[in-house]
Amino acid sequence: MQPAERAALRARFDFQCGYCGVSELDVGAELTVDHFHPRSRGGSHTPDNWIYCCHACTEFKGDYWQAGDSERLLHPEHDDMAKHVAEDTGGILQGRTATGAFHIQGCRYQVR
């Protein structure tokens, strides 16, 4: 990844994790890049497959890949997160759909 591509990715995600929303300011450093469709599972190394994310989310996600099923991860740019996930009064994410519940449980995401 070229420096200009990384800068564009950071800006595309508003300098915060595409999965949980933690910002660079929150963690005090730049975040990392995740391949939504893991390269180890046939995913490409192209901008449309890159998600700017925090270390915790990329570690929890690992190389998980399951497309087109209710047991899949939500794509932060292609899925309507509000349709699948809601935040409760304590700041914990709750699934509104089976896919949303799987996304939260599978990756153990919490609002930071």
C-alpha positions as CSV (number, residue, x, y, z in Angstrom):
1,M,0.0,0.0,0.0
2,Q,1.4,3.4,-1.0
3,P,1.4,6.3,1.5
4,A,-1.2,8.2,-0.6
5,E,-3.5,5.1,-0.6
6,R,-3.2,4.8,3.2
7,A,-3.9,8.6,3.6
8,A,-7.0,8.2,1.4
9,L,-8.2,5.2,3.4
10,R,-7.7,7.0,6.7
11,A,-9.8,10.0,5.3
12,R,-12.4,7.7,3.8
13,F,-13.1,6.2,7.3
14,D,-12.8,9.6,9.0
15,F,-9.7,8.5,11.0
16,Q,-11.7,5.9,12.9
17,C,-12.2,2.2,12.9
18,G,-14.8,1.1,10.4
19,Y,-16.0,-1.7,12.6
20,C,-16.3,-0.2,16.1
21,G,-15.8,3.6,15.6
22,V,-12.8,4.1,17.9
23,S,-10.7,7.0,16.6
24,E,-7.0,7.6,16.1
25,L,-7.4,10.3,18.9
26,D,-8.9,7.7,21.2
27,V,-6.0,5.3,20.8
28,G,-3.2,7.9,20.3
29,A,-2.0,6.4,17.0
30,E,-2.9,5.5,13.5
31,L,-5.0,2.4,13.1
32,T,-4.3,-0.6,10.9
33,V,-5.7,-1.9,7.6
34,D,-8.0,-5.0,7.4
35,H,-8.9,-6.9,4.3
36,F,-12.6,-7.3,4.7
37,H,-12.5,-10.4,2.5
38,P,-9.2,-11.9,3.8
39,R,-6.4,-12.4,1.3
40,S,-5.9,-15.9,2.8
41,R,-9.5,-16.6,1.7
42,G,-9.1,-15.2,-1.8
43,G,-9.7,-11.5,-1.1
44,S,-8.0,-8.8,-3.1
45,H,-5.4,-6.3,-2.1
46,T,-7.4,-3.4,-3.5
47,P,-8.9,-0.2,-2.0
48,D,-12.5,-1.6,-2.2
49,N,-11.5,-4.5,0.1
50,W,-9.6,-2.3,2.6
51,I,-11.2,-1.3,6.0
52,Y,-9.4,1.1,8.3
53,C,-9.7,-0.5,11.7
54,C,-8.2,-0.7,15.2
55,H,-5.9,-3.5,16.3
56,A,-8.6,-5.1,18.5
57,C,-11.1,-5.4,15.7
58,T,-8.7,-6.9,13.2
59,E,-7.5,-9.4,15.8
60,F,-11.0,-10.5,16.7
61,K,-12.0,-10.7,13.0
62,G,-8.9,-12.6,12.0
63,D,-9.4,-14.4,8.7
64,Y,-13.1,-15.0,9.1
65,W,-15.0,-15.1,5.9
66,Q,-18.6,-16.1,5.1
67,A,-20.4,-14.2,2.4
68,G,-24.1,-14.0,1.7
69,D,-25.5,-15.6,4.8
70,S,-27.0,-14.4,8.1
71,E,-23.8,-15.6,9.7
72,R,-21.5,-13.0,8.2
73,L,-19.8,-9.9,9.2
74,L,-21.3,-6.5,8.3
75,H,-19.3,-4.4,5.9
76,P,-19.1,-0.9,7.3
77,E,-19.5,0.7,3.8
78,H,-22.0,-1.6,2.2
79,D,-24.3,-2.7,5.0
80,D,-26.8,-0.4,6.8
81,M,-25.4,-0.8,10.3
82,A,-28.4,0.9,11.9
83,K,-30.7,-1.8,10.4
84,H,-28.6,-4.6,12.0
85,V,-27.1,-3.1,15.2
86,A,-28.3,-0.7,18.0
87,E,-26.4,0.7,21.0
88,D,-28.1,0.3,24.4
89,T,-28.1,2.9,27.1
90,G,-25.0,1.3,28.6
91,G,-23.0,1.7,25.3
92,I,-23.2,-2.0,24.4
93,L,-24.2,-3.0,20.9
94,Q,-27.3,-5.2,20.5
95,G,-28.3,-7.1,17.4
96,R,-31.5,-6.0,15.7
97,T,-31.2,-8.8,13.1
98,A,-29.6,-12.3,13.2
99,T,-26.8,-10.9,11.1
100,G,-26.3,-8.0,13.5
101,A,-26.2,-10.4,16.5
102,F,-23.7,-12.6,14.7
103,H,-21.6,-9.6,13.8
104,I,-21.5,-8.5,17.5
105,Q,-21.0,-11.9,19.0
106,G,-18.6,-13.1,16.4
107,C,-16.3,-10.2,16.8
108,R,-17.1,-9.2,20.3
109,Y,-17.5,-5.5,19.3
110,Q,-18.4,-2.9,21.9
111,V,-18.7,0.8,21.6
112,R,-15.6,2.5,23.0
